[in-house]
Amino acid sequence: MSLTVYLGIDVGSVTTKLALVDETGKYVDSIMLKTAGKPVLAVQTGLSKLYAKRLTEYDVKGVGTTGSGRALAGSLVGADVVKNEITAITNVTDKYKAIIENGDADPSTTLPQFNEELKSAGIDNIIEDMQKQVDEWLANK
């Protein structure tokens, strides 16, 4: 008997993360490894490691990719969804820019909505990835 899962792959410049969730969105398994300038190898290694430690067979129903290597990873694994967090954040910013700059909205409700939409678009992932790059640069300085 196999477990139906969905696979998410986040290929960044510093790390590559792979995660599996079941049909209800419940966490099944994940792995994180250094991209080390070789995103294809990182995805292949991540998939191999996830497969090696599985407790049951997986029936993968969908795959989504994100991060700077999203298109490459998406073509490598045949992803159903390739999410561009930068574009998603730009769309959110464009939506709110004029009303915030012109004072056409109540900041007590508009700013929390704006922040929530930025989080949904993936801004925390971008900030985390940028912080890792800064930390790595400082460590090697």
PAZAPA-4460 file (N, C-alpha, C; in steps of 0.05 Angstrom, whole numbers, plus 32768, in hexadecimal, padded with zeros to 4 digits):
% residues 141
    n_x    n_y    n_z   ca_x   ca_y   ca_z    c_x    c_y    c_z   seq   type   mol
   8011   7FE8   8000   8000   8000   8000   8012   8019   8000     1      M     A
   800B   802D   7FF0   801B   8045   7FEE   800D   805C   7FFA     2      S     A
   801D   8070   8001   8013   8089   800D   8013   809E   7FF8     3      L     A
   7FFC   80AB   7FF4   7FFA   80C1   7FE0   8007   80DA   7FEC     4      T     A
   8019   80E5   7FDD   8028   80FD   7FE6   802B   8111   7FD0     5      V     A
   8032   8129   7FD9   8039   813F   7FC7   8055   8149   7FCF     6      Y     A
   8065   814E   7FBB   8081   8155   7FBF   8085   8173   7FB9     7      L     A
   8092   8180   7FCB   809B   819C   7FC7   80B9   819D   7FC7     8      G     A
   80C4   81AC   7FB4   80E1   81AF   7FB1   80E7   81CD   7FB0     9      I     A
   80F9   81D6   7FC2   8102   81F1   7FC3   8120   81F1   7FBE    10      D     A
   8128   81FA   7FA6   8144   81FA   7F9F   814E   8217   7FA1    11      V     A
   815D   821D   7FB5   8169   8237   7FB9   8186   8237   7FB2    12      G     A
   8192   824E   7FB4   81AF   8250   7FAD   81C0   8243   7FC3    13      S     A
   81B6   8242   7FDB   81C5   8236   7FF2   81BC   821A   7FF9    14      V     A
   81A1   8217   7FFC   8197   81FD   8004   8181   81F4   7FF1    15      T     A
   817D   81D9   7FF1   8167   81CD   7FE2   8157   81BD   7FF7    16      T     A
   813D   81C2   7FF6   812B   81B4   8009   8116   81A5   7FFA    17      K     A
   8110   818C   8002   80FB   817C   7FF7   80E9   8174   800E    18      L     A
   80CF   8175   8009   80BC   816E   801E   80A4   815E   8012    19      A     A
   809B   814B   8021   8083   813C   8019   806D   8141   802D    20      L     A
   8054   8145   8023   803D   8147   8033   8028   8133   8028    21      V     A
   8015   812B   803A   8001   8119   8031   7FE9   8128   8025    22      D     A
   7FD3   811B   801F   7FBC   8128   8012   7FAF   813D   8024    23      E     A
   7FB3   813B   803E   7FA7   814E   8050   7FBA   8166   8056    24      T     A
   7FD2   8164   804B   7FE6   8179   8050   7FF8   8173   8067    25      G     A
   7FF4   815C   8073   8004   8154   808A   8021   814C   8082    26      K     A
   8034   8156   8091   8050   8151   808C   8056   8133   808C    27      Y     A
   8064   812A   8077   806D   810E   8076   808B   810B   807A    28      V     A
   809A   811A   806B   80B7   8118   806D   80C4   8130   805E    29      D     A
   80DD   8135   8064   80EB   814B   8056   8109   8147   8059    30      S     A
   8117   8156   8049   8134   8155   804A   813F   8171   8040    31      I     A
   8155   8179   804C   8162   8192   8043   817F   818C   803F    32      M     A
   818A   8196   8029   81A6   8193   8024   81B1   81AB   8016    33      L     A
   81CB   81AE   8016   81D8   81C5   8009   81D6   81C2   7FEA    34      K     A
   81D0   81D8   7FDD   81CE   81D7   7FC0   81EA   81D6   7FB4    35      T     A
   81FD   81E5   7FC0   8219   81E4   7FB9   821E   81EA   7F9B    36      A     A
   820E   81FB   7F90   8212   8202   7F74   820A   81ED   7F60    37      G     A
   81FE   81D7   7F6A   81F6   81C1   7F59   81D9   81B9   7F5E    38      K     A
   81C6   81C9   7F54   81AA   81C4   7F5B   819F   81AA   7F51    39      P     A
   81A8   81A1   7F3A   819E   8187   7F30   81A7   8170   7F42    40      V     A
   81C0   8170   7F4A   81CB   815C   7F5C   81BD   815E   7F77    41      L     A
   81B8   8176   7F80   81AA   8179   7F9A   818E   816D   7F9A    42      A     A
   817F   8172   7F84   8164   8166   7F82   8166   8148   7F80    43      V     A
   8178   813E   7F6F   817B   8121   7F6C   8183   8114   7F86    44      Q     A
   8196   8120   7F95   819E   8115   7FAF   8187   8116   7FC3    45      T     A
   8179   812C   7FC3   8162   812F   7FD6   814D   811A   7FD0    46      G     A
   8146   8116   7FB7   8133   8101   7FB0   813C   80E6   7FB8    47      L     A
   8156   80E0   7FB3   8161   80C6   7FBB   8160   80C1   7FD9    48      S     A
   8166   80D6   7FE8   8166   80D4   8005   814A   80D1   8010    49      K     A
   8137   80E0   8005   811B   80DC   800D   8111   80C0   8007    50      L     A
   8118   80B6   7FF0   8110   809B   7FE8   811D   8086   7FFA    51      Y     A
   8136   808A   8001   8144   8076   8011   8139   8074   802D    52      A     A
   812F   8089   8038   8125   8088   8054   8107   8085   8056    53      K     A
   80F9   8080   8040   80DC   807C   8041   80D5   8064   8051    54      R     A
   80BE   8065   805E   80B3   804E   806D   809E   803F   805E    55      L     A
   8095   804B   8048   8081   803E   8037   8085   8048   801A    56      T     A
   8077   803C   8008   8078   8046   7FEC   8068   8060   7FEA    57      E     A
   8071   8073   7FD9   8063   808C   7FD5   8056   808C   7FBA    58      Y     A
   803E   8097   7FB9   8030   809C   7FA0   8030   80BB   7F9D    59      D     A
   8043   80C6   7F8E   8046   80E3   7F8C   8031   80ED   7F78    60      V     A
   801E   80FD   7F81   8008   8107   7F71   800E   8123   7F65    61      K     A
   8021   8131   7F70   8027   814C   7F66   8042   8155   7F70    62      G     A
   804E   8167   7F61   8068   8172   7F68   8068   8190   7F63    63      V     A
   8072   819F   7F76   8075   81BC   7F73   8091   81C4   7F79    64      G     A
   809B   81D8   7F6B   80B6   81E2   7F70   80B5   8200   7F75    65      T     A
   80C9   8209   7F83   80CC   8226   7F88   80EA   822B   7F8C    66      T     A
   80F1   8244   7F90   810D   824C   7F95   811B   8254   7F7B    67      G     A
   8133   825C   7F7D   8142   8266   7F66   8146   8251   7F51    68      S     A
   8147   8237   7F59   814A   8221   7F45   8130   8213   7F3E    69      G     A
   811A   8221   7F43   80FF   8215   7F3F   80FA   820A   7F23    70      R     A
   8102   821A   7F0F   80FD   8211   7EF3   810D   81F8   7EEC    71      A     A
   8126   81F8   7EF4   8138   81E1   7EEF   812D   81C9   7EFE    72      L     A
   8127   81CC   7F17   811C   81B6   7F27   8101   81AC   7F1C    73      A     A
   80F1   81C0   7F14   80D7   81B9   7F09   80D9   81A8   7EEF    74      G     A
   80EB   81AF   7EDE   80EF   81A0   7EC6   80FC   8185   7ECB    75      S     A
   810D   8184   7EE0   811A   816B   7EE7   8106   8156   7EF1    76      L     A
   80F3   815F   7F02   80E0   814C   7F0E   80C4   814C   7F02    77      V     A
   80C0   815D   7EEE   80A6   815F   7EE2   8091   816C   7EF4    78      G     A
   8098   8182   7F00   8087   818F   7F14   806D   8199   7F08    79      A     A
   8058   8197   7F19   803E   81A1   7F11   803C   81C0   7F15    80      D     A
   804B   81C9   7F29   804A   81E6   7F31   8067   81EF   7F34    81      V     A
   806E   8206   7F27   8088   8212   7F2B   8082   822E   7F36    82      V     A
   8086   8233   7F4F   807F   824C   7F5C   8097   825F   7F5D    83      K     A
   8092   8276   7F53   80A7   828B   7F54   80A0   829E   7F6B    84      N     A
   80AE   829B   7F81   80A8   82AC   7F98   80AC   82C9   7F93    85      E     A
   80C1   82D0   7F84   80C6   82EC   7F7E   80AE   82F8   7F6F    86      I     A
   80A4   82EA   7F5A   808E   82F4   7F4B   8075   82F6   7F5D    87      T     A
   8071   82E2   7F6E   805A   82E3   7F80   805B   82FB   7F93    88      A     A
   8073   8301   7F9D   8076   8318   7FAF   8072   8332   7FA0    89      I     A
   807D   8333   7F88   8079   834B   7F77   805C   8350   7F72    90      T     A
   804D   833B   7F6C   8030   833E   7F67   8022   8349   7F80    91      N     A
   8029   833F   7F98   801D   8349   7FB0   8025   8366   7FB5    92      V     A
   803E   836D   7FB1   8047   8388   7FB4   8038   839B   7FA1    93      T     A
   8036   8393   7F88   8028   83A3   7F74   800B   83A8   7F7C    94      D     A
   7FFE   8394   7F88   7FE2   8395   7F90   7FDF   83AB   7FA6    95      K     A
   7FF2   83AD   7FB8   7FEF   83BF   7FCF   7FFD   83DA   7FCC    96      Y     A
   8010   83DC   7FB9   8021   83F4   7FB8   8012   840E   7FB6    97      K     A
   8000   8411   7FA3   7FF2   842A   7F9F   7FE1   8431   7FB7    98      A     A
   7FD2   841E   7FC1   7FC0   8426   7FD7   7FCF   842D   7FF1    99      I     A
   7FE6   8420   7FF5   7FF6   8427   800D   8004   8442   8009   100      I     A
   800F   8447   7FF1   801D   8460   7FEC   800A   8478   7FEB   101      E     A
   7FF2   8474   7FE1   7FDF   848A   7FDF   7FCE   848E   7FF8   102      N     A
   7FD0   847C   800B   7FC1   847F   8024   7FA3   8478   801F   103      G     A
   7F9D   8467   800B   7F82   8460   8005   7F77   8449   8016   104      D     A
   7F86   8440   8029   7F7D   8429   8039   7F83   842E   8056   105      A     A
   7F75   8420   8067   7F79   8421   8084   7F91   8410   808A   106      D     A
   7FA8   841C   8093   7FC0   840C   8099   7FBC   83F6   80AE   107      P     A
   7FA9   83FA   80C0   7FA6   83E6   80D5   7F9B   83CC   80CA   108      S     A
   7F8D   83CC   80B4   7F84   83B4   80A8   7F94   83AC   808F   109      T     A
   7F9C   83C0   807F   7FAA   83BB   8066   7FC6   83B0   806A   110      T     A
   7FD5   83BB   807D   7FF0   83B1   8081   7FF1   8394   808A   111      L     A
   7FE0   838C   809E   7FE0   8370   80A5   7FD8   835D   808D   112      P     A
   7FC5   8366   807D   7FBE   8356   8065   7FD6   8354   8052   113      Q     A
   7FE3   836B   804D   7FFA   836C   803C   8010   8359   8046   114      F     A
   8016   835A   8060   802A   8349   806B   8023   832C   8069   115      N     A
   800A   8325   806D   8000   8309   806C   8003   82FF   804F   116      E     A
   7FFC   8310   803B   7FFF   8307   801F   801C   8304   8017   117      E     A
   802E   8315   8022   804A   8312   801D   8054   82F7   8028   118      L     A
   804B   82F0   8040   8053   82D7   804C   8049   82BF   803B   119      K     A
   8030   82C1   8032   8025   82AC   8021   8034   82A9   8007   120      S     A
   803E   82C0   7FFD   804D   82C0   7FE4   8069   82B5   7FE7   121      A     A
   8073   82B2   7FFF   808D   82A6   8004   80A3   82B9   800C   122      G     A
   809C   82D0   8017   80B1   82E3   801E   80C4   82D8   8034   123      I     A
   80B9   82C8   8047   80CA   82BD   805C   80DF   82AB   8051   124      D     A
   80D8   829C   803C   80EC   828A   802F   8103   829A   8022   125      N     A
   80FB   82B0   8016   8110   82C1   8009   8122   82CE   801E   126      I     A
   8116   82D8   8033   8126   82E4   8049   8138   82CF   8055   127      I     A
   812E   82B7   805A   813E   82A2   8066   8156   829B   8054   128      E     A
   8150   8298   803A   8165   8291   8027   817A   82A7   8025   129      D     A
   8171   82C0   8025   8184   82D7   8024   8195   82D8   803D   130      M     A
   8189   82D2   8054   8198   82D3   806E   81AD   82BD   806E   131      Q     A
   81A6   82A5   8064   81B9   828F   8062   81D1   8297   8050   132      K     A
   81CB   82A5   803B   81E1   82AD   8029   81F3   82C1   8037   133      Q     A
   81E7   82D4   8046   81F7   82E8   8055   8208   82DA   806A   134      V     A
   81FB   82C8   8079   8209   82B9   808E   8220   82A9   8083   135      D     A
   821B   829C   806C   8231   828C   8060   8248   829E   8057   136      E     A
   8241   82B5   804B   8255   82C8   8042   8266   82D2   805A   137      W     A
   8258   82D9   8070   8266   82E2   8088   8278   82CC   8094   138      L     A
   826E   82B3   8093   827E   829E   809E   8297   8298   808E   139      A     A
   8296   829E   8074   82AD   8299   8063   82BE   82B1   805E   140      N     A
   82B8   82C7   806B   82C6   82E0   8066   82E1   82E0   8073   141      K     A
***
